[in-house]
Amino acid sequence: MEPEKDCEQILSRIENHPEKNEFIELYIKGPPDDEGFMWWNNPPEVFNITKKWVLEAGYDSSGYSMMHRMIQKKIKEKYEHPD
């Protein structure tokens, strides 16, 4: 596993996906604080797509949450605008 490379590949898939804006909104908002990415109840539908990509890249257990946080950080750096 190469986390940086894998994260960039997932971000590229997000960038080229027809629902790109939904992914961006998903990661800017993130899961509820008391659930996190691993235990997120009733996430937006597009989350199931990135969940699949993260698992296919070989990230499960603590690596699963780490990869989602890496994706979130990169998306926030690129798209989140101060109020």
C-alpha positions as CSV (number, residue, x, y, z in Angstrom):
1,M,0.0,0.0,0.0
2,E,1.1,3.5,-0.8
3,P,-1.2,5.9,1.0
4,E,-0.3,9.1,-0.8
5,K,-0.5,7.4,-4.3
6,D,-3.7,5.6,-3.4
7,C,-5.3,8.8,-2.1
8,E,-4.4,10.7,-5.3
9,Q,-5.9,7.9,-7.4
10,I,-9.2,8.1,-5.4
11,L,-9.2,11.9,-5.7
12,S,-8.7,11.6,-9.4
13,R,-11.7,9.3,-9.6
14,I,-13.7,11.8,-7.6
15,E,-12.6,14.6,-9.9
16,N,-13.8,12.7,-13.0
17,H,-17.1,11.4,-11.5
18,P,-20.4,12.9,-12.6
19,E,-21.3,13.4,-8.9
20,K,-18.1,15.2,-8.1
21,N,-19.9,18.1,-6.2
22,E,-21.7,15.6,-4.0
23,F,-18.3,14.0,-3.1
24,I,-16.8,17.4,-2.3
25,E,-19.8,18.3,-0.1
26,L,-19.6,14.9,1.6
27,Y,-16.0,15.3,2.6
28,I,-16.2,19.0,3.6
29,K,-19.1,18.2,5.9
30,G,-17.8,14.8,7.0
31,P,-19.5,12.3,9.3
32,P,-21.0,13.1,12.7
33,D,-18.3,13.5,15.3
34,D,-19.7,10.6,17.4
35,E,-19.7,8.2,14.4
36,G,-16.6,8.9,12.2
37,F,-16.1,7.4,8.8
38,M,-15.9,3.8,10.0
39,W,-19.2,3.8,12.0
40,W,-21.2,6.4,9.9
41,N,-24.9,5.6,10.1
42,N,-27.0,6.7,7.1
43,P,-24.2,8.4,5.1
44,P,-25.0,10.1,1.8
45,E,-25.3,7.6,-1.1
46,V,-22.1,8.7,-2.8
47,F,-20.2,7.7,0.4
48,N,-20.8,4.0,-0.7
49,I,-18.8,4.7,-3.8
50,T,-15.7,6.0,-2.0
51,K,-16.1,3.4,0.6
52,K,-15.8,0.8,-2.1
53,W,-12.7,2.5,-3.6
54,V,-11.0,2.7,-0.3
55,L,-11.7,-1.0,0.5
56,E,-10.6,-2.0,-3.0
57,A,-7.3,-0.2,-2.4
58,G,-6.7,-2.5,0.6
59,Y,-7.5,-0.1,3.4
60,D,-9.6,-1.6,6.2
61,S,-9.6,-1.3,10.0
62,S,-7.6,1.8,11.1
63,G,-6.3,2.2,7.5
64,Y,-9.9,2.7,6.3
65,S,-10.5,5.7,8.5
66,M,-7.0,7.1,7.8
67,M,-7.6,7.0,4.1
68,H,-11.0,8.8,4.4
69,R,-9.3,11.5,6.5
70,M,-6.5,11.9,3.9
71,I,-9.2,12.3,1.2
72,Q,-11.1,14.7,3.4
73,K,-8.0,16.8,4.1
74,K,-7.1,17.1,0.4
75,I,-10.6,18.0,-0.5
76,K,-10.8,20.7,2.2
77,E,-7.5,22.1,1.2
78,K,-8.7,22.4,-2.4
79,Y,-12.3,23.3,-2.1
80,E,-13.2,24.6,1.3
81,H,-13.6,28.4,1.4
82,P,-13.6,30.5,4.5
83,D,-16.9,32.1,5.4
